[in-house]
């Protein structure tokens, strides 16, 4: 198996999750590619079927990327109000 081929690692649910994953993968030095499923011609109808985006990483980094993704997905979601 070629360690430099791109492998599908995760389906992203929202732009916020995408931003968090980008930041975390950058900090870990993991090369990634994110393919968004929005299409302005169809007003985002494929997001419901395919998710917001798909994350691809190099095969050699797949295990490390999955660990980063698990860590991000397990973070508690907290929304703060100014009120």
DSSP file (Angstrom, degrees, kcal/mol; ACC not computed):
  #  RESIDUE AA STRUCTURE BP1 BP2  ACC     N-H-->O    O-->H-N    N-H-->O    O-->H-N    TCO  KAPPA ALPHA  PHI   PSI    X-CA   Y-CA   Z-CA
    1    1 A X              0   0    0      0, 0.0     2,-0.6     0, 0.0     0, 0.0   0.000 360.0 360.0 360.0 137.5    0.0    0.0    0.0
    2    2 A X    >   -     0   0    0      1,-0.1     3,-1.4     2,-0.0    57,-0.3  -0.664 360.0-154.7 -77.2 117.6    1.3    3.5   -0.9
    3    3 A X  T 3  S+     0   0    0     -2,-0.6    57,-2.4     1,-0.3    58,-0.3   0.617  90.7  57.0 -70.4 -10.2    1.7    5.5    2.4
    4    4 A X  T 3  S+     0   0    0     55,-0.2    -1,-0.3    54,-0.2     2,-0.1   0.368  79.6 109.6-103.1   4.6    1.2    8.8    0.5
    5    5 A X  S <  S-     0   0    0     -3,-1.4    54,-2.1     1,-0.1     2,-0.3  -0.471  75.9-107.1 -77.2 154.7   -2.2    8.0   -1.1
    6    6 A X  E     -A   58   0A   0     52,-0.2     2,-0.4    -2,-0.1    52,-0.2  -0.648  36.5-169.6 -82.4 134.9   -5.2   10.0    0.2
    7    7 A X  E     -A   57   0A   0     50,-2.9    50,-2.1    -2,-0.3     2,-0.3  -0.973  28.2-111.9-125.7 142.0   -7.7    8.0    2.4
    8    8 A X  E     +A   56   0A   0     -2,-0.4    48,-0.2    48,-0.2     3,-0.1  -0.564  41.8 166.2 -71.0 127.5  -11.1    9.1    3.6
    9    9 A X  E     +     0   0A   0     46,-3.3     2,-0.3     1,-0.4    47,-0.2   0.733  52.7   0.1-115.2 -33.7  -10.9    9.5    7.3
   10   10 A X  E     -A   55   0A   0     45,-1.3    45,-3.3     2,-0.0     2,-0.5  -0.996  51.6-129.9-160.7 149.3  -14.0   11.4    8.5
   11   11 A X  E     -A   54   0A   0     -2,-0.3     2,-0.3    43,-0.2    43,-0.2  -0.945  30.9-141.1-104.7 123.0  -17.3   13.0    7.5
   12   12 A X  E     -A   53   0A   0     41,-2.9    40,-1.9    -2,-0.5    41,-1.4  -0.647   9.1-160.5 -87.9 137.2  -17.6   16.5    8.9
   13   13 A X        +     0   0    0     -2,-0.3     2,-0.3    38,-0.2    -1,-0.1   0.751  67.6   5.1 -89.8 -26.6  -21.0   17.6   10.1
   14   14 A X  S  > S-     0   0    0      1,-0.1     4,-2.0    37,-0.1    -1,-0.2  -0.956  71.3-104.4-153.1 167.4  -20.6   21.4   10.1
   15   15 A X  H  > S+     0   0    0     -2,-0.3     4,-2.3     1,-0.2     5,-0.1   0.825 119.2  57.2 -65.2 -30.9  -18.3   24.3    9.1
   16   16 A X  H  > S+     0   0    0      2,-0.2     4,-2.1     1,-0.2    -1,-0.2   0.922 107.2  46.1 -67.1 -44.6  -17.5   24.7   12.8
   17   17 A X  H  > S+     0   0    0      1,-0.2     4,-2.6     2,-0.2     5,-0.2   0.898 110.8  55.0 -63.0 -39.4  -16.3   21.1   13.1
   18   18 A X  H  X S+     0   0    0     -4,-2.0     4,-2.6     1,-0.2    -2,-0.2   0.924 108.2  47.9 -59.3 -46.0  -14.3   21.6    9.9
   19   19 A X  H  X S+     0   0    0     -4,-2.3     4,-2.2     1,-0.2    -1,-0.2   0.896 111.9  49.6 -63.3 -40.8  -12.6   24.7   11.4
   20   20 A X  H  X S+     0   0    0     -4,-2.1     4,-2.3     2,-0.2    -1,-0.2   0.908 112.7  47.1 -64.9 -41.6  -11.8   22.8   14.6
   21   21 A X  H  X S+     0   0    0     -4,-2.6     4,-3.0     2,-0.2     5,-0.3   0.907 109.9  52.9 -67.4 -41.3  -10.4   19.8   12.7
   22   22 A X  H  X S+     0   0    0     -4,-2.6     4,-2.5    -5,-0.2    -2,-0.2   0.943 111.6  46.4 -57.3 -48.2   -8.3   22.0   10.4
   23   23 A X  H  X S+     0   0    0     -4,-2.2     4,-2.3     1,-0.2    -2,-0.2   0.925 115.0  46.0 -61.0 -46.3   -6.7   23.8   13.4
   24   24 A X  H  X S+     0   0    0     -4,-2.3     4,-1.6     2,-0.2    -2,-0.2   0.910 114.0  47.5 -66.1 -43.2   -6.0   20.5   15.3
   25   25 A X  H  X>S+     0   0    0     -4,-3.0     5,-2.5     2,-0.2     4,-0.6   0.883 111.4  51.8 -67.1 -37.6   -4.6   18.7   12.2
   26   26 A X  H ><5S+     0   0    0     -4,-2.5     3,-1.1    -5,-0.3    -2,-0.2   0.932 108.3  51.0 -61.5 -45.4   -2.4   21.8   11.4
   27   27 A X  H 3<5S+     0   0    0     -4,-2.3    -1,-0.2     1,-0.3    -2,-0.2   0.827 111.1  48.6 -62.2 -31.8   -1.0   21.8   15.0
   28   28 A X  H 3<5S-     0   0    0     -4,-1.6    -1,-0.3    -5,-0.1    -2,-0.2   0.534 112.4-120.6 -85.2  -6.8   -0.2   18.1   14.7
   29   29 A X  T <<5 +     0   0    0     -3,-1.1     2,-0.5    -4,-0.6    -3,-0.2   0.781  59.3 152.4  73.9  26.6    1.5   18.6   11.4
   30   30 A X      < -     0   0    0     -5,-2.5     2,-0.3    -6,-0.1    -1,-0.2  -0.807  43.9-131.3 -95.4 124.9   -0.8   16.2    9.6
   31   31 A X        +     0   0    0     -2,-0.5    27,-0.9    -5,-0.0     2,-0.3  -0.573  39.1 167.9 -73.8 132.6   -1.3   16.9    5.9
   32   32 A X  E     -B   57   0A   0     -2,-0.3     2,-0.4    25,-0.2    25,-0.2  -0.920  30.1-151.7-142.9 165.8   -5.0   16.8    5.0
   33   33 A X  E     -B   56   0A   0     23,-2.4    23,-3.0    -2,-0.3     2,-0.5  -0.989  11.7-157.8-139.6 131.6   -7.5   17.7    2.3
   34   34 A X  E     -B   55   0A   0     -2,-0.4     2,-0.7    21,-0.2    21,-0.2  -0.956   2.1-162.8-115.6 123.7  -11.1   18.7    3.0
   35   35 A X  E     -B   54   0A   0     19,-2.6    19,-2.0    -2,-0.5     2,-0.2  -0.904  12.8-149.6-107.2 110.1  -13.7   18.3    0.3
   36   36 A X  E     -B   53   0A   0     -2,-0.7    17,-0.3    17,-0.2    16,-0.1  -0.501   6.2-151.0 -79.2 148.3  -16.8   20.3    0.9
   37   37 A X        +     0   0    0     15,-2.9     9,-0.3    -2,-0.2     2,-0.2   0.256  58.6 113.4-103.5  11.1  -20.1   19.0   -0.4
   38   38 A X        -     0   0    0     14,-0.4     2,-0.4     8,-0.1     3,-0.1  -0.572  41.6-175.1 -81.7 149.1  -21.9   22.3   -0.8
   39   39 A X    > > -     0   0    0     -2,-0.2     5,-1.5     1,-0.1     3,-1.5  -0.926  21.0-151.0-145.2 116.2  -22.7   23.4   -4.3
   40   40 A X  G > 5S+     0   0    0     -2,-0.4     3,-0.7     1,-0.3    -1,-0.1   0.806  96.2  63.2 -61.5 -28.6  -24.1   26.8   -4.9
   41   41 A X  G 3 5S+     0   0    0      1,-0.2    -1,-0.3     2,-0.1    -3,-0.0   0.813 115.2  31.8 -65.1 -27.9  -25.9   25.6   -8.0
   42   42 A X  G X 5S-     0   0    0     -3,-1.5     3,-1.2     0, 0.0    -1,-0.2   0.236 108.8-120.4-114.3  11.6  -28.0   23.2   -5.8
   43   43 A X  T < 5 -     0   0    0     -3,-0.7    -3,-0.2    -4,-0.5    -2,-0.1   0.821  68.8 -58.2  54.4  38.0  -28.1   25.4   -2.7
   44   44 A X  T > <S+     0   0    0     -5,-1.5     3,-1.5     1,-0.1     4,-0.5   0.686  88.4 144.6  75.5  19.4  -26.4   22.8   -0.5
   45   45 A X  T X   +     0   0    0     -3,-1.2     3,-0.6    -6,-0.3     4,-0.5   0.764  67.6  60.3 -65.2 -22.9  -28.8   19.9   -0.9
   46   46 A X  T 3> S+     0   0    0     -9,-0.3     4,-3.0     1,-0.2     5,-0.4   0.634  84.4  78.8 -80.1 -11.9  -26.1   17.3   -0.8
   47   47 A X  H <> S+     0   0    0     -3,-1.5     4,-1.9     1,-0.2    -1,-0.2   0.875  91.2  53.0 -62.3 -36.9  -25.0   18.4    2.7
   48   48 A X  H <4 S+     0   0    0     -3,-0.6    -1,-0.2    -4,-0.5    -2,-0.2   0.853 117.3  37.3 -66.5 -33.9  -28.0   16.4    4.1
   49   49 A X  H  4 S+     0   0    0     -4,-0.5    -2,-0.2    -3,-0.2    -1,-0.2   0.877 133.1  21.3 -84.1 -40.6  -26.9   13.2    2.2
   50   50 A X  H  < S-     0   0    0     -4,-3.0    -3,-0.2     1,-0.3    -2,-0.2   0.461 104.6-114.3-111.2  -3.8  -23.1   13.4    2.5
   51   51 A X     <  -     0   0    0     -4,-1.9    -1,-0.3    -5,-0.4   -38,-0.2  -0.280  47.0 -65.3  87.6 175.5  -22.4   15.7    5.4
   52   52 A X  S    S-     0   0    0    -40,-1.9   -15,-2.9     1,-0.2   -14,-0.4   0.906 108.0 -23.7 -68.3 -41.6  -20.8   19.1    5.2
   53   53 A X  E     -AB  12  36A   0    -41,-1.4   -41,-2.9   -17,-0.3     2,-0.4  -0.967  56.5-118.9-161.1 169.9  -17.4   17.8    4.0
   54   54 A X  E     -AB  11  35A   0    -19,-2.0   -19,-2.6    -2,-0.3     2,-0.5  -0.979  22.1-141.7-122.0 135.8  -15.1   14.8    3.9
   55   55 A X  E     -AB  10  34A   0    -45,-3.3   -46,-3.3    -2,-0.4   -45,-1.3  -0.847  17.3-172.4 -99.3 129.5  -11.6   14.8    5.5
   56   56 A X  E     +AB   8  33A   0    -23,-3.0   -23,-2.4    -2,-0.5     2,-0.3  -0.956   5.8 176.4-117.7 139.4   -8.9   12.9    3.6
   57   57 A X  E     -AB   7  32A   0    -50,-2.1   -50,-2.9    -2,-0.4   -25,-0.2  -0.883  41.4 -83.0-131.9 166.8   -5.4   12.3    5.0
   58   58 A X  E >   -A    6   0A   0    -27,-0.9     3,-1.7    -2,-0.3     4,-0.4  -0.449  41.4-118.8 -67.2 145.0   -2.3   10.5    3.8
   59   59 A X  G >  S+     0   0    0    -54,-2.1     3,-1.1     1,-0.3     4,-0.4   0.843 114.1  58.8 -55.2 -36.5   -2.5    6.8    4.5
   60   60 A X  G 3  S+     0   0    0    -57,-2.4    -1,-0.3     1,-0.2     4,-0.2   0.731 110.7  42.6 -67.3 -21.4    0.7    7.0    6.7
   61   61 A X  G <> S+     0   0    0     -3,-1.7     4,-2.8   -58,-0.3    -1,-0.2   0.340  82.8 104.0-104.3   4.3   -1.1    9.6    9.0
   62   62 A X  H <> S+     0   0    0     -3,-1.1     4,-2.5    -4,-0.4     5,-0.2   0.899  81.0  46.5 -59.1 -46.3   -4.5    7.9    9.2
   63   63 A X  H  > S+     0   0    0     -4,-0.4     4,-1.7     1,-0.2    -1,-0.2   0.925 115.3  46.1 -63.4 -44.7   -4.1    6.5   12.7
   64   64 A X  H  > S+     0   0    0     -4,-0.2     4,-1.9     1,-0.2    -1,-0.2   0.899 113.0  50.6 -65.1 -40.4   -2.8    9.8   14.1
   65   65 A X  H  X S+     0   0    0     -4,-2.8     4,-2.7     1,-0.2    -2,-0.2   0.900 107.7  52.7 -65.0 -40.8   -5.5   11.8   12.3
   66   66 A X  H  X S+     0   0    0     -4,-2.5     4,-2.5    -5,-0.2    -1,-0.2   0.870 107.9  51.9 -63.3 -35.9   -8.2    9.5   13.7
   67   67 A X  H  X S+     0   0    0     -4,-1.7     4,-2.1     2,-0.2    -1,-0.2   0.910 110.9  47.6 -65.6 -41.9   -6.9   10.1   17.2
   68   68 A X  H  X S+     0   0    0     -4,-1.9     4,-2.2     2,-0.2    -2,-0.2   0.919 112.2  49.7 -63.8 -43.9   -7.0   13.8   16.7
   69   69 A X  H  X S+     0   0    0     -4,-2.7     4,-2.9     1,-0.2    -2,-0.2   0.912 110.0  50.4 -63.6 -43.5  -10.6   13.6   15.3
   70   70 A X  H  X S+     0   0    0     -4,-2.5     4,-1.6     1,-0.2    -1,-0.2   0.918 109.8  51.3 -59.3 -43.1  -11.7   11.5   18.3
   71   71 A X  H  < S+     0   0    0     -4,-2.1     4,-0.3     1,-0.2    -2,-0.2   0.915 113.3  44.2 -61.4 -43.5  -10.2   14.0   20.7
   72   72 A X  H >< S+     0   0    0     -4,-2.2     3,-1.3     1,-0.2    -2,-0.2   0.914 112.1  52.0 -67.9 -43.2  -12.1   16.9   18.9
   73   73 A X  H 3< S+     0   0    0     -4,-2.9    -1,-0.2     1,-0.3    -2,-0.2   0.769 107.1  54.5 -66.1 -25.1  -15.4   15.0   18.7
   74   74 A X  T 3< S+     0   0    0     -4,-1.6    -1,-0.3    -5,-0.2    -2,-0.2   0.471  80.8 112.4 -89.0  -2.2  -15.2   14.2   22.4
   75   75 A X  S <  S-     0   0    0     -3,-1.3     2,-0.2    -4,-0.3    -3,-0.0  -0.476  77.5-109.6 -67.8 140.2  -14.9   17.9   23.5
   76   76 A X        -     0   0    0     -2,-0.1     2,-0.7     1,-0.1    -1,-0.1  -0.478  26.3-126.7 -69.9 141.3  -18.0   19.1   25.3
   77   77 A X        +     0   0    0     -2,-0.2     2,-0.4    -3,-0.0    -1,-0.1  -0.803  35.1 176.5 -89.9 120.0  -20.0   21.6   23.4
   78   78 A X        -     0   0    0     -2,-0.7     2,-0.5     2,-0.0    -2,-0.0  -0.988  14.3-167.1-129.6 126.4  -20.5   24.7   25.4
   79   79 A X        -     0   0    0     -2,-0.4     2,-0.4     2,-0.0    -2,-0.0  -0.953  11.3-154.5-112.0 127.9  -22.3   27.8   24.3
   80   80 A X        -     0   0    0     -2,-0.5     2,-0.4     2,-0.0    -2,-0.0  -0.821   2.4-153.8-104.1 141.1  -21.9   30.9   26.4
   81   81 A X        -     0   0    0     -2,-0.4    -2,-0.0     1,-0.1     0, 0.0  -0.871  16.8-141.2-110.5 145.5  -24.4   33.7   26.5
   82   82 A X              0   0    0     -2,-0.4    -1,-0.1     1,-0.2    -2,-0.0   0.585 360.0 360.0 -78.4  -9.9  -23.6   37.3   27.4
   83   83 A X              0   0    0      0, 0.0    -1,-0.2     0, 0.0    -3,-0.0   0.457 360.0 360.0 -76.0 360.0  -26.9   37.6   29.3
